């Protein structure tokens, strides 16, 4: 009996051990499966990380390319801003007018005489010398030159020459026999060079943080583009636009009485800025600056004198006269004037004199702003 009980105990002990062993193996297998799942998950994450790294590398390359493009656009925009600011602040201002002399006749001897116009009327930029009579180009550009000369001809020829350096540009001549005033007038547009030149260099810093630099450059580009647009808008708004032309009348003869007559050119051709009044005949300077003003008048004098005057405020700028025994006669001239705000320019007809105009606009008064000061 005792032997039987011992055998049963042994059998039960072996069964318990087998059960415990099976449970341990099962747990190990579960752990292995979990490890395999973790490895697969890590492999997936690693694959995703590698793809993300490749995408990041590509994005970094694209960002560097965009950065280079933004740098180039920024440099171009900043250059445009600099150039515009230079145009505003450093635009050359050149204009002159001068009268010849107060000493009466000026005569050449046995050789050509270089004329020295000694009476400075306007000399913005100081490019004209009243000592030498030379205009010297301060900057490369296109210039307009005009002259008017007069002599009392008594069966002789009046000749005038214009030179650029040593090159003769113009040679005009007139002949008259009555000993009265005879005018010669001419003008030309010239492209002239200067020896001066300007060189600008620019460079910028390099940043290691590409993304941060890109953001900074984008902000700079936006700010610079805004500044450029503001500069363009300001330049356009601040630059005054003034120009006028007007003809005298359709009523044919205009004659002064016993006193000097203020001429009113009633037929507006152009009046940008509304600075010329067809009611008063006055051009009133709307801004401080340098203006070019000219006129042409005509009559059939029939052995009478034709006279004309130009005034700046109460200062006489021109008094021109001519004589013709028969037919029609023109007088024409122009001048560069520095005017302050409110200064007025007008034409006057001396007492007893007359002019002729009709639908053909033979008599005109013209002016325009060259540049503000």
Order of alpha helices (4+ residues) and beta strands (2+ residues): alpha-beta-beta-beta-beta-beta-beta-alpha-beta-beta-beta-beta-beta-beta-beta-beta-beta-beta-beta-beta
